[in-house]
């Protein structure tokens, strides 16, 4: 009897232990799967695609009129009148300054008198020659006397020529007292006012006249940019290749875009040894005179990029001047990869020139918390249109 009771209770104990053991194993299995789910974080990723876009790059420039002429006095005199104002538009031949010409007029009168004296001397010498000739023919006087008279006549003729030259110079100086514009253009500043004494040796010009109907914009490329810009253009020489370049824009000091497009016309034949720069000149029409010499701005050069890989800027990080992205591997681990970019006026985007290919998946957000070979839970999202230009890239005033 006791043996049966002991066997019954032993069976119950074994069943209970087995049930508890199975329950603990099931809980242990469930608990072991929780850390794996919690340790992998979800990140949005995008698939790299190719798009076409128009890029812009800006270069600081200084503006100069196609012709800037210094106005100087050729004679010494006091400024008697200033007949135009600073900044005025003038025409070629228009009177700008009038100098006090009293001294020059006196020189003209003196030169005229010298001409009359010389003419009278010639008349006397001619009479003397005519009187001497018959006397020589009759052997009353020697031939030497005739030669002497003829020599005197030639000397007087030379003096007359000299007197006439002096008169012409004096009259020219009298004309120089009225200073006119040598070209169409815009008047500069006046460092001298009425009553100032000026001369040909005065260091500073009276003013300048800038022909601004056509404006030159001077800027520079580095050597690599210049080669990239001109490579592949048709033409037997550089000048012909430059004619194939697209029109350029001028961004004014107020960040507005000048309404008339320009053209790149010339490039210097030398690369600056110190800066590695190539000097470039673009021209812009300026019929309304809005642009002024000495002004500043930006020359904007467009560049069309076909089938470009464009990614959001926030997918990249910069380290020691290099750009990196996190590419998703087949094992759902990310790998930091160096890329090369082409910076343009795109809205929050970069054009990638190397390091990525179409179809690669890159992490879109939260890359600051990532490290190389970090495993993530990817969530594929659409990046949208990445080829949109910024307002500044389109020349719209901010």
PyMOL commands that set and color helices and strands:
alter all, ss='L'
color gray80, all
select helices_A, chain A and resi 2-39+102-137+143-176+223-230+238-242+313-315+367-369
alter helices_A, ss='H'
color red, helices_A
select strands_A, chain A and resi 42-47+50-71+77-82+89-90+95-99+178-180+185-187+197-198+207-222+248-251+262-267+277-285+296-312+317-319+322-328+334-342+349-354+361-363+377-380
alter strands_A, ss='S'
color yellow, strands_A
deselect
rebuild
show_as cartoon
